Amino acid sequence: MKLTGKTALVTGSASGIGRAIAIRLAQEGAGVVLAVHRDDERAQQAAQAVRDTGGNAWLVAGDVGRVADITRMMDQALAAAGGIDVLVNNAGIELRVPFLEMTEADRVLDINLKGPCFLAQAFARHRRDAGAGGRIINISSVHEDLSFPHFTSYCASKGGLRMMMRNLAIELAPLGITVNNIAPGAIGTAMNQDVQAQPAALRGLLANIPLRRLGTPEDVAALAAFLASSDADYITGATMLIDGGLLWNYAEQ
């Protein structure tokens, strides 16, 4: 187990990719703080799934789009777990809104970009004060490169996450902190449930994926476990695609 003795904080870990990452990191020996929006039955079940691997699990709840909540959740996580070695910024949302209809109420940028920024800051301060390095892993998207009409705020958040990652990789390197992005393509989660429910739309999507299948949360989790491990000690400032070849093969139908 490559993460024995480490503790990770994973945002958005009550379901989907975040849940899979939390479980995989626990399988590799890590304790896991599950940072969730609400401490509800779904969150409790995810925490129990982590414990079922034999690992420790703690829950903290709050809104990652609010800096006050981020500060409180990090303080609670550190008090419960004693320290955090790995931060996985996974929480995210997407909203289909034509650009001319966007309003300030769109919270995509808050959750997808501001949240990871200030979580990374809180984490880096903790690792600096601990005198030890660490790992920051952001779950981005192929849409940090690929345009997606009617999802401008989502694409802007992921493009911003790419440049944030590149800057932090340089700025935090003297602290021994590596910073990388994972950019999934079409993953079989609730975020893609609409297309999965429409056979014609799904066929069109799969035609754009050379491997001819949707990815799974476990596919993404395996890459996150690698980046969290010592095997990835010399990797920083990188976006790693996990999309079955989608990005370089995509064409609008």
Steps between C-alpha positions, in 0.01 A plus 500: 500500500668816373326755722539340842543767764356776279175689538304652213219752486264443206231754418172395343556151632143397577448363149642448154866560430570642845357194674703268277818699574438490874455123491804440276728714717379307804572173322855627454529555875403865543265645758239713328317816597184513290408864442134503400232760445265344754555241771207286386433132443689497170807655664481256790483209257809626316689531827397146594622374162840647583496337844405169339844499334654504848590868482411796719235742378384837628223726368500878474213687338468840338486704182832502313384809315522704822838589648366504856379141458833397348689636799267328745510166317879501482525582871258218581685257275835579662352471850346161417777341294804676644639596160426489127760378249289497182231741382265387223291787366221299344175684580348662195179587320400585144200696378369529145433872454528695172760773547250784446284360781773456761445677831706571808309223675697242297719339766713290266807722531469515879487123543726390214773765521483719810451196723807310375705821518432569865506133600845478339606809694381358833665167423830658394513711816448184705777313317734799531440518874548123528834528318401227256401469136169387366278435202228711342291318239227693320225320313469716191346404165578467131315831489805678631591474128184398315228757431150413618230740373243605763737398780723808501532528877595133525768529232630822656526331838696206360725719287567710808575185700764405242683832533463499879658154507792610283568804716472312827726223373778759473417705807454204736789287372742645759265363767516152346137519389413362157192625317334317212166478320307196391280582198223243455296474185156337502469304824198293594379713791186696584645803320458308173172329584300690237713381209515148642120491500477590129621216275556722195693760698705230666586342166613838372720554804654153480579562134730779617683273745758276331478245783121491443391509863434746778761520770423387852560680829743221582707586190547851636562375853786279385677801348440705815655224711807502276543877524461483878774238531879524505498358146400850387766690698643671189170591335369853550334762284334239280150432377440129450219414261281202578249508217535192281644721226199736492681834498705443187217326315203722588271650238161661555218281369 
